[in-house]
């Protein structure tokens, strides 16, 4: 999952966002000084502006964990009459941007809903296309220039991984091994995942653990066996396309978090949407924090 989009990703992105010089698949030659100056100034201006905004946001509470439901890739593809799978490729470039912005802001944990168990019910052709795309992008995670290595991110793949095709499963395992020593931030990729499956698996493992012991199984026992046990509960869940459903995602962990639902489709999400989500979180932080304390005291 390299930070840099493939040539095919760039071709699709350029068709709809030609004004973004950072996405030009075939840039002007290195001798084109005006172009180089424009590109450098645009990059510096954008980076400086983000740093200024992040400095302002940092005066208040920064979310520790943001989760994304990447909704709308197929609708985006249909709206723009793209070939099958192209919407997911455009969506991947949006994901890279969101990860970059989140880690620059100082968010420690990011979780993405990449592929639900329910998605296996789609046509075999679409499932295979998505598996091929995931394998391609997962392999990019271990490249030196990848975003996870730039920001020191440890990667976890969360879900019922035995349901994945062997190439995707092996690629995921290699990526987890390759990033195991990264410690500055965490990226959890939920793949072949639903909360129903996560909770059922945790209950079964808790029962197996307690089989020869007396006493009841408690909440803490179940939480020790959750797929998401290595991360704190999310502070914000961002779901694009204006939907307010969680779609069987982090149901156990999301009882006390902010849900932000911008109307844009996932490939259209941008920096301003992340900023708005953080501002909403900061506005509601006292209430959310008090609710969290109340729930903790009950447990």
N, C-alpha and C positions, 0 to 999 in steps of 0.2 A: 504494500500500500504506500508507494512512493509519494512524496510531496509533489513531485512533478508529474502532470498528466501525460498520458501517452499521446502519440501523434494523432491517433483516432479521436481521443478525447478533445484535443485542441481543435481539430477540424470541426467537430460538432459545436463546441463552445464558440468558435469564431463566427459561425454562421449567425448566431443570435446576439453575440456581444462583441461586434467588430471594433467598438470604440476602446476596448480594453487592450492596450498595447502589450500588457504582460502575457496575453494569451495568443499572440500572433504565432502561428505554427512555423512560418518561414520569415524571420525578421529581415530587415534590410541589412546589407553588408556592414561589416565592422568599421568600414571607412566612412559611413554615413554619419558625420558628426552631429548634425541637427537632431537626427533620430536618437542617437546615443544620449545626448544632453537631455532631450525630452523624457526619455525612459528613466534616466537617473534621477531627474528632478521629480518626476511623478512618483517614483518609488520612495524617495526621501520624504516628499510631502506627505504621502500616505502613511508612512511609518511614523513620522513625527506627529501627525494628527492623532493617530491611534494612541501613541504614548501619552499625549496630552489628555486625551479622553480617559485613558486607563488611570492616569494619575488622579484625575478628579474622582473617578469611581472608587478608587482605593481609599479615599477619605472615610468611606463607610464600609460596611461589611461586604466582603467578596465571597460569593458562593464557593463552597469547598468541592461540590459535586454537581455537575450538570449532565443530564441525560437527554438524548435526542431521539425522537421518533421521526424517521426520515420518510415522510408521507408525501406522495405526489409525483414520483418519478414517471410512472406509467401515464398518468394524466398529462404531464408535461410533454411527454413524447407524442401523445395523440393530438394535443392542441397544436403542436408545431409540425405534425406530419413527419415525424422522424421514423427511422427504421426501428424494428424491435430491438430493445436493449439499449438504444441510444440515450434514453432518458436517464437510465442508471449511470451511464458514463458521465453525463453532464452533472448528475447528482454527486458523483464522486469528487469532482473538483470543488463543489460547494462544501463537501465534508472536510476536505483538506483545509479550506479557508476557516471553517468553524473551529477545527482543532487548533490551528495556528493562533487564532484570536483568543481562544479559551486559555491556552497555555501562556500566551503573552500577558493576559490579564492576571494570571496567577492562580487559575483554577487547578486544583491538584488532581481531581478525578473527573474523567469524562467517560460516559457510557453511551453506546449507540445501539439501536435496534436494527441490526443488519438483515436478519432473515428469520422469520417466524416458522415454527413447525407447521403452522397452517399454510404457509406458502408452498409446501410440498404438494398441495392439492391443485396447484396451477398446472397448466399443460406441461407435459414432459419436455417439450422444446424450450419453453421459457425457463423451467427449472434448470435445465442443462446450461442454458445461456448464462444464467445468473451464477451457477457454480463455476463456470469457466472464467467469468469476470472476477469473482471473488478469489479464485486461485491466482489469477494474474496480479491482482492488487495486494493480496496477502504476501506474495513473494517479494513485492517491493518494500515491505516493512524492514527487511534485513539489509537493505542496501545502505551504504554509508551515508548517502545524502538524504535519506528518508526523514520525514518529520519527526518520527519517534526517536531517532538518533540525534537529531538537532536539538531536541528539547529534553532528552534523557527520559523518555517515556517507556515504562514497562507495559507490555501488552498481555492481556488475558483474553482468551476466547471462552465465552460463557454459554452453556447450553448442553443439550444432549448430543454431544459431538459424534457419537457413534452413528447418528443418522446421516452424517455427511458422506459424500463420496470420498473414497480413499485419497485421491490427490489433494482435495481441499483439506481434509483432516491432517494429512502429513505436513502440508504447508503451514497450517495453523500451529502445529506442534513445534515446527522448526522456528517459527516466528516467536513463540513464547520462550523457547530456549535461548534464542539469540538476543532477546531483550531482557532476560532475567536479571541482569546486573544493573539495569537502568533504574534509578530511584527518585528522580525529581518529580515525576508525575505518573499517572496510571491511565491507560486506555482499556476499557472493557468492551469487547465486541460481542454482542449477544447474537448468536447464530445457531439455528436449529433450537430456538428458545421460545418458551411461553412460561408465564408465571405459574400456570396450572401444573406444568411438567416439573418446574423447579420445586414447588411446594410438595407435590406428591413424592418426588425423589427424596426430599429432605425428611419427610415423615417416614418413609420406608427405611431409610438409613438409620433414623433415630430409633425406630422399633427394633431393628436388627441389633443395634448397639445395646439396647436395654433388655434384650431378650432374656438374659439370665439374671437380671437385676430386679429387685423389688422397687416399687415406686412409680410415679406417673412421669410421662414425658412432658416437659415444660417448653415454653417458648424458646428459652435459651438453647435447649437441646436441638430444636428444629433449626434455629438460626445458625448453629455450628455446621449444619449440613447443607445450607443453601448454596447455590451456585455463586451467588454474589457476596459470599461471606468475607471476601477480602476488601470490600469497599464500604464506606459509610452510606447511609441512606441519602438519596439525592436531595438537593436543595431546590432544584428547578428541573422540571421536565418540559422540554420544548417540542411541541408537535406542530409541524407545518400543515398547510392546506385548511386551516381554520377548524379542524376537528378537535373536539374536547374528549374523545374516547382514549383510553389507555391501551386498548387492543391487546389485553393479556400481557402487559409489559410492566414489570416491577410492581405488581399489585401489593405484595407483602411489604415492600420498602417505601411506598409512595404515600402513606397515610397522612403525612404531614409535610408535604412539599408544595411549591408553587407550580401550577400548570399554566404555561404560556403558549397560546395558539395563534400565531400570525396567519393571515389569510393566504400568504404566498405558498406556492408549491415548493417542495424541497430544493430543486435546482435553482430557485429564485431567491433563496434565503441569503441574507447579507449581514454585514457588520452591524448595521443599524438595528437589526432584529435582536442580535445578541445583547447590544447595549440596552435596548428597551426591556428585555427579560431581566437583566441585572438590576435596572432601576426599579422594576416592579418588585423584585425580591427585596431590595433594600427598603422600599416603602412598607413592605409587610413583614420585615424581619422580626420586629419585636413580638408581634402576634404569633408568628410561626415558631419562634424560639420559646415563648411561653408555653405553647401547646406541646412542644417537644419535651419540655421539663415536666409537664403534667403527665404525659404518657409514660415517661421514664419512671416517675414516682409510683405509678400504678403497677408497672412491671416489677 
